[in-house]
Amino acid sequence: MTANHPLLATLRAIVGDANVLTEGDLSAWELDWRKRERGHALAVVRPASTDEVAQVIKACAAAGVSMVPQGGNTGMVVGSTPDASGTQVVLSLTRMHRIRKLDAANLTVTVDAGCVLQSIQEACEAQGFLFPLSLAAEGSCTIGGNLGTNAGGTQVVRYGNTRELCLGLEVVTAQGDVWNGLTGLRKDNTGYDLRHLFIGSEGTLGVITGAVMKLYPMPAAQLTAFAAVPSLDAAVALLGLAHKHLHAGLTGFEVMGQFALSLVVKHFPQQRVPFWQESPYCVVMEASDNETEAHARAVFERLLEAAMEQGCVTDAVVAENMAQAKALWHIRESIPLAQAQEGLNIKHDISIAVSSIPEFVRQTDAALEAAFPGARLVNYGHLGDGNLHYNVQAPAGDDAEAFLRDQEKPINALVYDAVDRFGGSISAEHGIGSLKRDKLEAHKSPIALGLMRSIKQALDPHNLMNPGRVLR
């Protein structure tokens, strides 16, 4: 395939010469976010409307050329970059960034798939509404990518994953037809709920071009606390107390291991990290209140008093203002960046029933330490919804690249076998992509895989939509 491929003239006629990229530095589209793999695209095509997406897909389908839908390219599992063949079209939706409609009475916002998550948050806040999806990449990830991977984030404990926030989709099928499901209805029992097929499908069934998302009134107050806990068992006990005292007001509950916090201190010394030296784990939690800040603070303080009396918190600080709250959350959000600064690492995005997490960590920590002496465990994540980022760093002073090359497979096998024993999932919020595709074969029910393949065959019979991702 070359720059003279006959398909390219057709694509240029659809989206304009400037929006069919074939030369120059295409690393923004061809290199995955973690810099694990670099692909090579036939072209990067940047449509500006749903109609242009449909025309591009029809042209590619007629030419038998496969497509890789892409949003902000912030994924963790190599799911939105082309392979190395030079035969695939990257379908970048970042020019589609309109906020189409905010319906105050229906508590919904309708957006293009290429809208950056943070821009949706800010536009809704300006109108007095909360769009609660929040994650570290929100300044560059797009809502289409969030939907394609069913992204989670820090407020899942209250508002759910992206799937729970979506009331309708607009999708271009693998044949180039447009399904408009942007109704914004909360009740619609007219057969199969098609949106749920496309949410979490990682672009393998069609291309999400628009979405209707739920909104919430802005809370009267939000408070953040940072607490030291003596163990993961204590963190789980604190979570139970938080549910009891805060009820639906509990919006975020994150746990961070001591070594994970030490990396933040090492690589971002300007940040002040409370309690990390004297505590094996710390928790950051957030509460929203629909009354007043004084009411919220009183409830929060009663919670922390009860937690200290029961011994599940040894020390705590409650943010006095928004700047302090942001600083406490920034500690948690800096862990993956600090880990990247420390060197290449092995990531696990797993989910386990909250009640089983302490025992899972005890057993798996011990097994990893016995099998891979010196390996450093970077354990943190969304304890409120049972999602851990249970990562492994090379031993101090070792060649991280060699460690990754030689030990990634056996470490993955050990961790994922443990996840299976505890009835968990090997992917909580990052998706499967190509990085976990073969692992899915070993850890997913054969019946479930068969059903998934049947759906893929029915909706994309020629395997042109992001082939080789999720399923073989």
Secondary structure as GFF3:
##gff-version 3
##sequence-region A 1 472
A	DSSP	alpha_helix	6	15	.	.	.	ID=ss1
A	DSSP	three_ten_helix	17	19	.	.	.	ID=ss2
A	DSSP	beta_strand	20	21	.	.	.	ID=ss3
A	DSSP	alpha_helix	27	30	.	.	.	ID=ss4
A	DSSP	beta_strand	43	45	.	.	.	ID=ss5
A	DSSP	alpha_helix	50	63	.	.	.	ID=ss6
A	DSSP	beta_strand	67	70	.	.	.	ID=ss7
A	DSSP	beta_strand	89	92	.	.	.	ID=ss8
A	DSSP	beta_strand	99	103	.	.	.	ID=ss9
A	DSSP	beta_strand	108	112	.	.	.	ID=ss10
A	DSSP	alpha_helix	117	126	.	.	.	ID=ss11
A	DSSP	beta_strand	129	130	.	.	.	ID=ss12
A	DSSP	alpha_helix	143	149	.	.	.	ID=ss13
A	DSSP	alpha_helix	156	159	.	.	.	ID=ss14
A	DSSP	alpha_helix	162	165	.	.	.	ID=ss15
A	DSSP	beta_strand	166	173	.	.	.	ID=ss16
A	DSSP	beta_strand	178	181	.	.	.	ID=ss17
A	DSSP	alpha_helix	195	198	.	.	.	ID=ss18
A	DSSP	beta_strand	206	214	.	.	.	ID=ss19
A	DSSP	beta_strand	216	217	.	.	.	ID=ss20
A	DSSP	beta_strand	221	229	.	.	.	ID=ss21
A	DSSP	alpha_helix	232	246	.	.	.	ID=ss22
A	DSSP	three_ten_helix	247	249	.	.	.	ID=ss23
A	DSSP	beta_strand	250	257	.	.	.	ID=ss24
A	DSSP	alpha_helix	258	267	.	.	.	ID=ss25
A	DSSP	beta_strand	281	289	.	.	.	ID=ss26
A	DSSP	alpha_helix	293	310	.	.	.	ID=ss27
A	DSSP	beta_strand	315	318	.	.	.	ID=ss28
A	DSSP	alpha_helix	322	342	.	.	.	ID=ss29
A	DSSP	beta_strand	345	346	.	.	.	ID=ss30
A	DSSP	beta_strand	349	351	.	.	.	ID=ss31
A	DSSP	three_ten_helix	354	356	.	.	.	ID=ss32
A	DSSP	alpha_helix	357	371	.	.	.	ID=ss33
A	DSSP	beta_strand	376	382	.	.	.	ID=ss34
A	DSSP	three_ten_helix	383	385	.	.	.	ID=ss35
A	DSSP	beta_strand	387	393	.	.	.	ID=ss36
A	DSSP	alpha_helix	400	421	.	.	.	ID=ss37
A	DSSP	alpha_helix	437	443	.	.	.	ID=ss38
A	DSSP	alpha_helix	446	459	.	.	.	ID=ss39
###
